[in-house]
Amino acid sequence: MIVEVKLPQLSMGVVDCQVSKWLAAVGDRVAEGQLLIEVDTDKTVTEIEAPGSGVLVEIRIPAGTVVGVGETLGVIDTAA
């Protein structure tokens, strides 16, 4: 099964942020709840957790890119 890693609503008024760093690479095994991505808003750095366990098979939004709330950042294959 494929699980999309999406940018959640971080706080009221935040509509986008910049992906500052991926903490895992394509091909890495990740566990649900593991810190996966760091994103920067105007005021803070926030860490995004993996929404499922499996293998990170795709990074759709590379570090340095601005992304909107709800956009897919990456993909985890839970069957791998």
C-alpha positions in Angstrom: 0.0 0.0 0.0 1.2 3.5 -0.8 1.0 6.2 1.9 1.5 9.8 0.9 3.5 12.1 3.2 1.6 15.4 3.1 2.3 18.8 4.6 -0.2 19.2 7.5 -1.8 22.4 8.7 1.0 23.6 11.1 -0.9 26.5 12.6 -3.6 29.0 11.8 -2.5 31.4 9.1 0.3 29.2 7.8 -0.4 28.4 4.1 3.0 27.3 3.0 6.6 26.7 4.2 10.0 25.6 2.9 11.3 22.1 3.1 14.6 22.6 4.8 15.9 19.0 5.1 14.9 15.4 4.5 15.9 13.2 7.4 15.6 10.0 5.3 16.6 9.2 1.7 14.8 7.2 -1.0 15.2 3.6 -0.3 15.4 4.0 3.5 13.1 2.0 5.8 11.1 4.3 8.0 8.8 3.7 11.0 5.5 5.3 11.6 6.1 8.4 13.8 9.8 8.6 12.8 10.9 12.2 12.1 11.1 12.4 8.3 11.3 16.0 7.2 12.2 19.5 8.6 10.2 22.4 7.3 10.7 26.2 8.0 8.0 28.7 8.4 8.5 32.4 9.1 8.7 31.8 12.8 9.8 28.2 13.5 11.3 24.9 12.3 8.9 22.0 12.5 9.5 18.3 12.0 7.1 16.1 10.1 6.7 12.5 11.1 6.2 9.5 8.8 2.5 8.6 8.6 3.2 4.9 8.1 6.0 2.3 8.2 7.7 1.0 5.1 10.2 2.2 2.5 10.5 5.8 1.4 10.1 5.3 -2.4 9.8 8.9 -3.6 10.7 12.4 -2.6 8.4 14.7 -4.6 9.5 18.0 -3.0 13.2 18.4 -2.5 14.9 20.5 0.2 14.8 24.3 -0.6 11.3 24.2 -2.2 8.3 26.1 -0.9 5.3 23.9 -0.5 1.6 24.5 0.4 -0.4 22.9 3.1 -1.9 19.6 1.9 0.7 19.0 -0.9 2.4 15.6 -1.1 6.0 15.7 0.0 6.9 12.1 -0.5 5.6 8.5 -0.8 6.1 5.5 1.5 5.4 2.0 0.3 4.1 0.0 3.3 4.3 -3.3 1.5 8.0 -3.1 0.7 
